[in-house]
Structures are given as structure tokens and as C-alpha cells.
Amino acid sequence: MIHVRVTQNQMTRTFLRHMNTNLERLSKSEERMTGQKYKKSAENVTDTARAFRVRQELFDNETYTTNIRDADAKLSSAESNLNSINSIIVTAREQIILRGMNDPTKLQRVNLAQELEGNLGEIIQFSNSVFSGRYLFDGSENGVPPFSVGEDGRLAYHDIPVDMVYTNDAGQLCYLKKIDNAEPDSSKWEIVDYYGKDDGGADIKDGLTTNPPTVQEFVIPEDVSQYVDIGNGITMNGNRVEGHTAFELTFSGIRMLGFGKNEDGVPNNVYNQLVDAIEELNKEDGEFDRSHMEDISNTMKTSTENLRLNIIDIGTRTQFLEKTLGGLENDHLNLTKLQQKLEVANMAEESINWKMYNSIMMATYQFGSRVVPTSLMDFLQ
């Protein structure tokens, strides 16, 4: 039989090794009791990498959620202002039909004209509405109110009379200026009516194709598109955003409120329709033209239908945002649960572990009191 002698030093080293292991377990358990599952990434590299990815996804999710809520608020503001303008035009048209087209007296017409004049200021106010420091219905975003009233009392978009605006073959909003060869600065050229006639009775727009041309076309910078990242993987094509990868948040006020004239010469713009109606109502009895009032009324009906289509479009976009927001909120809930699983300790489970490690540590001390010299044991305790 071989006898192996276990020395005091061997027992002491073995005890110290087990004590350090148990002490480390107890220490880590105490750290997890603070709620943090891991103090160092090296403790679990895989979970740490997943936790960082989840944190980034949560950050992106919160960014998209904020963007959607901001966009929804802007859509709500635009819808509210368009509803207000539409309500004004609908009510004005009803009054024109009831009180301005049934052989009214001059006094009745003047009273109605005065009421309609009060609507003009309201339309300007709603058209120049501001949201978050920007004009809602201004695609150019140059920091000034997009709509103003010219010296002739008619509406202008960035100082361009809306009645003179038309669309070219590319669908761009344009206006004409009379070419002045004596003036090299085209900004000083006179704006002329695309729908009008020159002194010789020819259509002014025909001056675009004469040789030499007498008028020049200028494009209105009204469609500076704004896009919001809502989590569709926004991508750029050069300096332009790929439209299908982001949410467009642009309102073209001039298109919504109308521009140009119809075949009867009646303005397509809601503000100028009221101006025409007021001018007609203020005419003398022999000059008042009931058929012109009918033309104005019919055009106002078309304008309100166009406004309603824009309002419906905003409602559709709002519903899309609400659905997207619902999906993001569900994702946020699931990501939060995953983050807690990866980063947050289970306190109930850890309490049991701590008690177990603490009991083991106490047992380790008791065992050490038997095998370790008294002086060293006193030092360890």
C-alpha cells in the first residue's frame, strides 16, 4: 500500500483555490443583484453582441416613432386648415346660390359682397398657416408667407399672380414674362397673362413659339419634396431620396387651392373666385351678370371637390402612418422584452443563487477553520 502524505501547504492551497472560486461566484451574484446581468462583455460575448444590436434597433425604432408622430401632427394640421378653407367656400357658394342668383336687389348684392369680403382674410390666414416654424403649404420653404394679395386685390403665390400660372408639358407650374431685350435682368421683366391676349388680339402664350419669341417661360419652384424616414430603409439616388423608401410630407398649396383659369375665364383659385363674385355683386343693376355668377358658382363646386380629394389623400396617408406606428410599437415591446432578457438579471432567480453562494461561502469558511492555520484563517475572515 502506497501512502501519500498531504501536507499542510497543499491543503491550504486547495482551500484558497476553492474559496476564491466561491467568492468570485458570490461577488458576481451580488453584482447581478443590482439588476445588471453582465458587468463585462467578456462574461458572455454572444449575448453582449446581441444586446448591442437590440439597443441599436430600439434607438432606430424610437427615431421612426418620433418621426411618424411628428408627421401625423403635421398631416392633422394640414387637414384641419384645408377643412376650414373648404367649409368657407362651401358656405360662400350656398349663399351665392341663395342670395346672389335669384334676382337680388342692389342692396342685397352689396350686403352679400360685404359678407364674402370677410371670408377673404380667413382664407389667407389658413393658406399661410405655420406648423413647427414652417409654412404648411409652401413647397419652396424660403421662410416667407407663400400667399399674398396683390395690388389688384387678387391672390399671388410668391408675388406671382395665381391666375396667370399654368402647367407645361412636363407638369411643372410655370408663368410667362415678356422679353425685354433692353433689360438683361429677367427678374425685372413684366409678368404677363398666359391666358390673355396681346394688343393685336393674339394669344400671349403663342409668343413662346414665334420667331423671335416675345415671352419666356419660368418654372415656379413649388415642389421641394420633404421626406421622413419611418423605417422603410431610406435610400438615396445621388442627392435625391428614393420616394418609395421614405414617407413624403409635402403640401403644394398652390395646387390645392387652384391656379389658372378655366375655359369660361373664371379663376380656378378659391380666393380669386370670391374676388370675382364680390366684383360682380357690387356692379350696378344694368351691369350685373347672373350667368357669370353661375359660372363662378360651378367653378367653386369644382374647387371644393378638388379640396375634398386633397383632404381624403391626407386622411389616407394618416391611416398609413397609424398602421406603421402600430407595428413599430409592437416591435418596441418585443425588443424591450429581448433587451431585458439579455441585459437584466432575473431577480427572483438571482436571489436564490445569492443565498446558495452565500451558504457555500459560509461552509467554506467553516471548513477552512479546520484545515488552515488559525493565524491565516483570522486574516481571511
Steps between C-alpha positions, in 0.01 A plus 500: 500500500627842399449776748474856369574769745285813462690791628359801672604722205308283255184516708539873537545555124202279421286685750606840370423397140149384590445802720597740219270318257207514741576861588502597130163331447356681801646832379351461151167403650507816714572704186205344322283582798535865392303404187786486250546152356858547382758754610750421226439396141754220543263324740272412205621626163204361303232657721696826510509520120128427482430759770683769303301415189176517698600837644559636149168362379325659797666834425396479134149396603465803728630728222245364251223527759587864567511574126159342447340689787644828372382421147155405628474831687594689182245305296232575759583871486486503119171311500350739754597808299376355172172403666464859620560640152263247347232588754537870413462436126205262544316751719583790266370305199179418683447869575577595140240253375238606755555876504702589193330321215125549564460849360639675809477873543808718498486532881472121542796448269714755684419345837599157368820643351595646839451161665715330237775759550526383859581151373800619300709576807419161650613319185832689500549416868441127449707495179799646683468273803822423686592164651819447698646825371429430131221596263285193444408564138829633369708252305787744446557560874672836465372623835244754373121461477424326170173681432437873483250738348617710207417861426206382290354319802570156358698214646868457418737213573844643582396817317389307191129549420344154532253577219796521258653166601476194274658155466743419221536165323724375782229573758695788654328814620611791281433862418597729213703818485516742210850501356668838531819503293597833652502352850752218557358421847200273438379550861395849392297384201124538511286198587232451235180297499539159338124497439481856365541669163752755378422839349451338160243252627731198485537257788790606719612138543559478123797728557689193626523361145537815290832588343637674688299409813330787679450324833708261711389219728609489866446204734362558850715318759200368691576133548800465730413153625544419867549139605480337841679178594241265651701179487465395137874505441537849356741509205651780296553524126763767479351801678144373469305274730345190346133580559390142574753471785370795705178682584442817300374791706446781251196718443479716189267778603469648152388168359256439784341846484502516121675704231434629148159544338243267347353521150245758620776728626405436866794461742567148624630642827250507788609842624471667161164335440368696797669816367321453166170438679543815714578711190195367321272554800614862535405588142204719418167339413545537126852357511446207734543171308312209654653251257848602617394429857388155387840442340671603824272274705571200275875561520480529878331159504791354303747663739330354808509156338873545442548609861309196623721272292806654663343457843422134423860451385626639830262268686634201306857598581405542866353148510821362350703674770273366774543143375876545476507647849308201635758265352787702648337499843471119487863477391600728787322277750668185366843666484461625856420148620803365314721773646387413851571135434851580375600777741285482812547230762208291623478632855297209636743246357802706602376531859497120525846482342636761740370314803651179367841661432490673835429168678783334306730783603407455864561127472834573336602715794395227745701241309798735488494544876589130530775473239657843483726638771319723744705807420424477123133426561465807718658703220264358237192567711 
